[in-house]
Amino acid sequence: MSRNHKFFVGYDDKLPKADRRAMILTGGASLLGAALIGAKLAVHQGDQGSGNWDQGKVFDLTGRVELSPYPVLRTAAIDGHMRSVSLVCSNKCGVDAQLTPYEGKSVWVRGSLIKRGRHRLLAVVSNADWIGAAQNPVSLAPIAEEYLGRAALNGEILDAKCWTGAMRPGEGKTHKACASLCIRMGGTPWFVAKDKTGKRAVFVLTGPGGEAIRQEVLTLVGEPVRASGRLIRRDDLVQLRVDPASLHAV
């Protein structure tokens, strides 16, 4: 080896200019490439939604329990309007069994509010003291049911609690396993349709007679789905009543 040949020695602070230049260029290019890749990934991330779940704020809500097709508390004590507030478990479980003795009765329910847009859910506290008979009967009008017509929609089957605010994001294939487990364990399946402008419409997904369907839709949860059926408004919620066998991936 020639005495004039430049050779890099780790403990020598005299790094050859050619090597120094190569390292600067390579390092700068790597940083720039990482920044561009990060920016591209961020731009293509799905909308996490505006859902919110304030678990630190627990309160009592009074109303009447309805279990069909999925548990709700019909109440006029929230936002100043009559609402059908879906009742859900704070964990991956259902509340149907605990609510059965209270069906059609006036009760108070203790929990934390999950909200997204106009949609409201109450996640009951995880102990034995989250429900009881109301001191005074709750007076509400009978459930108003209105046929809105038939619809064929493209959308996604989601767990109501996750999508509304318990998880962010609470949709898409990355959330498929979580949503499937929640629905399997007693969660409420919703069908969220989205048009070309990105505007969403949310429906309570039921069977053709307005009955609950959970096991029947598990394989399609979190996937793009085509659903055709009748739209039925019950109070402030709209059901999409479908034959589960007619649901198919798109």
N, C-alpha and C positions, 0 to 999 in steps of 0.2 A: 504494500500500500504506500502511495506517495506521501511524503511528509506534508505536502500542501493540501491533501484531501481533507475536507471538513467532515468530522465525525462527531455526532451528538453524544455527549456524556451527561447522564442524568444529574450528577452533582456539580456540573460545571455551569455557571450562570451565563456563559457566552454561547447562547443558542445561535446557530448559523442563520443568516438572514433569510436564506431560501426556505429553511424549515419553519422559521418564525412566520414568514409570509403565508406559507401553505396552511399552517395551523390557524392563523387568523381568518383566512378565507373559508376554510372548512368549518370552523366554529361558527362564523357569522352565517354561513349558508344553512347550517343545521338549525340555528336559532330561528332564522327566518322561515324555514320550512315547517318547523314545529308550530310557529305562530299561525301560519296559513292553514295548516291542518286543523288546529284548534278552532280557528275562526269558522272554517267550513263546517265542522261538526256542530258548533254552537248554532249556526244559522239553520241547520237541518234538524235540530231537535224539535220534537213535538211540543205543542202547547201544554203546559202543565196545568192550565186552568186556574180559575180564580177561587177555587174551593178553600174553605177554612174550617178548622176544627179547634175550638178553644177548649181544651180538656181541663184547663184550670178553673173554668167558670161553670159550676154545677148549680142547677136550679130545678124547681118543681114546676111541672106543667100539668094543667088540669084539662080533662076532656073525657071522651067516650072511646072505648077500645073497639076496634074492628079488626078481625083476623083474616077475613077473606078479601082478596086472595093472599095478601101479605099483611103483617101487623102494622097498623097505623093508629095514631091517636087523633081523632077528630076534635079540634079545639078552636075556639075563637079568642084564645088568650095569647096569641103570638102575632106580632106585627099589626095588631088591630084588625086582622082579617081572619075569616074562617079558613082553617088549613087542615089538610090531612098530613100530619107529620109522621113519616115512617119511623117505626121503632126498631132499633138495631142493638146488637150487643157491642160492647166496647172491644171485645176480642173477636176471634174467628168462631162465632157461635150464633145460634138463633135464639129468639125469645118467645117463640110460639107456645112452647109448653108452659112457661111461667105465666103467660097471659090468658091461657084458656079459661081459668076460673073467673076472669074479669070481662069476658067477651060481652059487648053490648052494655057494659056498666060504666058508671061515672067513677073515675079514678084520678089520682095524682101519680105522676111518674117523675122520677128524679134522674137527671142525666145531663150530658153536655151537648150543646148544639153543633151540628155539622151543617154548613150551608154553602150553596153555590148557586148564584143567580136567585131565582125565585124558589128553589128547592130547599126543603128543610127536613133534616133527620135528627132524631134524638138518640144518642148513644147512652143507654142506661148504665148507671154506675155498677161496678162489679161486686156488689154485696147483696145481702138478703133484704135490705131496706130501701128498695128503689121503686116500689109500687104499693098502693093502698087505696081503700075506698075513699072517695071524696066526701067531705063533710056535708056538702050540699049538692044535690043532683044537678048535672050539667044539662041545660036545655039547648038542644040543637035541632035544626030542621032535618027531616029524613034525607038520606043520601039521594042526591039528584043524579040520575043516570041519563045520558044523552048520546044517541047514535050519531056519529060524525061522518060516517061513510067508510068506504074501503080504501086501502092504500097499499102500494108496493114500494118498499123502501130499502135502500142500501145503508147499512150502518154497522154497529158493533154491539154485541151483548156484553154488558158490564155489571159488576156488583155495585149496587146503589151507594153503599157507604164509601167504598174506595173512590169512586168517581166523584162524589160530591165534595170530598175534602180529606178523607182519612189517608189517602195516598196521593202523592204528586210526582209524576203523573199516575193516574189511576186507570189507564187505558192502553191499548196496543198489545202486541205480542210479548213485550218485555214484562207486562203485568198479567199475562194469561194465567200462570200458575196460581198467583195470589187470588185473582178474581174467581177462578174455578173453585178453589178451596173455600172461599167465603160463601159462595152460592151453595156449594155442597153441604156446608155446615149450617145452613139456614138463612143465608143472606137473601136480599131481594134482587132479582135480575131486572135490569132496565135495558131498553133498547135505545141507543143514542144514534140518531140519523143525522147526517151532515150533507148539506147541499153544496153546489159548486162554489158558492161564495164563502163557505166555511161556517155558515149559520147552522146551529144545532137545534134539534128538536128531541125531547126526552119523553119516552113512553114506558109505562110499567108493562113488562112482558108477561102475558098470561096465556093459558090454553084457550081453545075456541069458546068455551063456556065461561070464561072469566076465572078459571081455577088456577091455582099456583102450579108453575112448572119450574123445576130445578134440575133434577137428574137428567131430564130429557135434552137439556141444552148445553151440558157441560163441555162436550167435545167442540162446540162452536164458540165458546167464550173467548173474547180477545181476538177474534178473527173477523175479517170483512165478511159480512153476511147479508143475504137478500131475504127479506121477510115480507110476506103478504098476508093481510088480514083485515079485521074490522077495527075501527077506532071508536072507543067508547069513553066518554068523559064521565067520571064519577067525582063529584065535588070539584076540586081543583087539580085532580090528577087525570091523565088520559092513558087508558090502557090500549095496548096493541094486542088484540086477541088473535092468536095464530094456531094453526095445526103444527105442532113441533116437527112432524115428519116433512113439512113443506119447507122448513128452513134449510138453506144451503149456502155454502161458502161461495164467494165471488172473487 
